[in-house]
């Protein structure tokens, strides 16, 4: 039986062995057949598949989204429009996260400016603000 052991697959894909096992449990790669000696032998094609998963993950796609992309890739009914739609949805998700992070940064900067960094904790305006629900100071 030809193929790659999990160690060789991990090296070639640039991933850890536990990551590969996790991806296998998540259905991103198919559990491989075992040799008579009970070794898993992964097909060489899994290297490219795992590299695809790694690149997609680095672009912010979730494992479920990556699974959808992989499924679409092998769906004869799928089109470029299907992939583009998912990419645009990911861009919108990232924009929302950037907006949320920008709002959080502004709130933290406001809190940091409100504290002179001297004195006892009981007088800390940052801790006082965290003790409130936030609606009292913003009229929400």
Buried (B, 14 or more C-beta within 10 A) or exposed (E): EEBBBBEBBBEBBEBEEEBBBEBBEEEBBEEBEEEEEEEBBBBEEBBEBBBBBBEBBEEEBEBEBBBBBBEBEEEEEEEEEBBEEBBEEBEEBEEEEEEEEEEEEEEEEEBEEEBEEEEEEEEBEBEBBEEEEEEEEEEE
